[in-house]
Amino acid sequence: MIEDSHAVSIRADPITVYKHIEEREAKFPIYSFLDSRPFVALRLVLIGELRTGLKMLWHGRKFFQKQKGEKKIITVGESYGPFKLIEAIEGEKYWFKLKTRLGLFDLEAGYLFKPVGEETLLSLSLVSPNPNLMQRLYWRMVSPIHKLFSKKVLSLLKSEVEAPTLLSND
């Protein structure tokens, strides 16, 4: 079994944190330049989506085509890039399935929300219950990067959610 989880405490209730993530265009934000066409294509290729990555690089197709300022809320069954939303419980769980064509990934990942007093413990977790040998070896190679990116995602979400609170307390 492969499991990984990182958490951060956010000064907001679970529903506020959930809605913030739900309404974001980038569900797993890291650095904006990594969402540019060449980097998204590279990320897709690295997780085994060679054909999709090359198509994106060649044609410039984005995950979502939206109007400026429009919020993109996906529903259970819809996809966010290679991730398919499989469970969305407001204020509790926002969970995706990732199964790539080349078999490098077959896992579930997403956010768990736990109320702690007046704050929320937001966890970014992943689990692969029955990884094959290739998936276990590949995870060993990418897990250090995944750990860094997970911490960055949580840090960014924390600062975004808490920003209005910080401004109103001044």
C-alpha positions in Angstrom: 0.0 0.0 0.0 1.1 3.5 -0.8 -0.1 6.3 1.5 0.9 9.9 1.9 -0.7 12.7 3.8 0.2 16.3 4.8 -1.9 18.7 6.8 -2.2 22.3 7.7 -4.4 24.2 10.2 -6.4 27.0 8.6 -8.3 29.7 10.5 -11.7 29.1 8.9 -14.5 26.6 9.2 -14.4 23.5 7.0 -17.2 24.7 4.7 -15.3 27.9 3.9 -12.2 26.0 3.1 -14.1 23.4 1.0 -15.8 26.1 -1.0 -12.6 27.9 -1.6 -11.0 24.7 -3.1 -14.2 23.8 -5.0 -14.3 27.2 -6.7 -10.6 27.4 -7.6 -9.7 26.7 -11.2 -6.5 24.8 -10.1 -7.6 22.2 -7.6 -4.0 21.5 -6.6 -2.2 24.8 -7.0 1.6 24.9 -6.8 3.2 27.6 -8.9 1.3 29.4 -11.7 4.2 28.8 -14.2 3.7 25.0 -13.7 0.2 25.4 -15.0 1.5 26.8 -18.3 1.3 24.6 -21.4 4.8 23.1 -21.5 4.8 22.3 -17.8 1.3 20.8 -17.7 2.3 18.7 -20.8 5.5 17.5 -19.0 3.6 16.7 -15.8 1.1 14.6 -17.9 3.9 12.8 -19.6 5.6 12.1 -16.3 2.5 10.4 -14.8 2.1 8.2 -17.9 -0.3 10.2 -20.0 2.1 10.5 -22.9 -0.6 10.9 -25.6 -2.6 13.6 -23.7 0.6 15.5 -22.8 1.8 15.5 -26.4 -1.6 16.6 -27.6 -1.7 19.4 -25.1 1.8 20.5 -26.1 1.0 20.3 -29.8 -2.5 21.8 -29.8 -2.4 23.9 -26.7 -5.5 22.4 -25.3 -6.2 23.4 -21.6 -8.0 21.3 -19.0 -10.8 23.9 -18.8 -11.9 26.5 -21.2 -13.6 29.2 -19.2 -14.5 32.8 -19.4 -12.3 35.3 -17.4 -13.6 35.5 -13.9 -15.9 32.5 -14.2 -15.6 29.9 -11.4 -15.2 26.3 -12.5 -17.0 23.9 -10.1 -16.7 20.3 -11.1 -19.2 17.7 -10.0 -18.8 14.1 -9.1 -18.0 12.1 -12.3 -16.3 15.1 -14.0 -12.6 15.3 -14.6 -9.9 17.8 -13.7 -7.1 16.9 -16.1 -6.2 13.3 -15.4 -8.1 13.3 -12.1 -11.8 12.3 -11.9 -13.8 13.6 -9.0 -15.3 10.6 -7.2 -16.5 12.1 -3.9 -17.5 15.6 -2.8 -19.0 16.0 0.6 -19.1 19.7 1.5 -16.8 20.5 4.4 -15.6 16.9 4.7 -14.1 15.4 1.6 -13.1 16.4 -1.9 -11.7 13.2 -3.5 -10.3 12.2 -6.9 -9.3 9.0 -8.7 -6.2 9.0 -10.9 -5.6 6.0 -13.1 -3.2 6.5 -16.0 -3.1 4.6 -19.3 0.5 3.4 -18.8 -0.3 2.2 -15.3 2.1 4.4 -13.5 -0.6 5.6 -11.2 -3.8 3.9 -9.8 -4.7 5.9 -6.7 -7.1 8.1 -5.0 -6.2 11.5 -3.7 -7.7 14.7 -2.4 -8.6 16.8 0.5 -10.0 15.9 3.9 -11.5 18.6 6.2 -11.6 18.2 10.0 -13.0 20.8 12.3 -10.6 21.6 15.2 -12.2 24.3 17.4 -12.7 27.3 15.2 -10.2 26.1 12.7 -10.0 23.4 10.0 -7.3 20.8 9.7 -6.9 20.4 6.0 -5.2 17.2 4.8 -4.0 16.5 1.3 -3.8 12.8 1.1 -3.3 10.0 -1.4 -3.7 6.2 -1.2 -3.0 3.4 -3.5 -4.3 0.2 -1.8 -2.8 -2.4 -4.2 0.1 -0.9 -6.2 2.0 -3.2 -8.6 5.8 -3.3 -8.6 6.1 -0.6 -11.3 3.9 1.7 -9.3 5.8 1.2 -6.1 9.1 1.8 -7.9 7.8 4.9 -9.6 6.4 6.2 -6.3 9.9 5.9 -4.8 11.2 8.2 -7.5 8.4 10.8 -7.4 7.5 10.9 -3.7 10.1 13.5 -2.7 8.8 15.9 -5.3 5.2 15.0 -4.3 5.9 15.8 -0.6 7.4 19.2 -1.5 4.5 20.0 -3.8 1.9 18.9 -1.2 3.3 21.2 1.4 3.3 24.1 -1.1 -0.3 23.4 -2.1 -1.4 23.4 1.5 0.6 26.6 2.3 -0.9 28.4 -0.7 -4.5 27.4 0.2 -3.9 28.4 3.8 -2.7 31.9 2.8 -5.6 32.3 0.3 -8.3 31.3 2.7 -6.8 33.3 5.6 -6.1 36.4 3.6 -9.6 38.0 3.9 -9.5 37.2 7.7 -6.1 38.9 8.1 -7.2 42.0 6.2 -10.4 42.4 8.2 -8.5 42.1 11.5 -6.2 45.1 10.7 
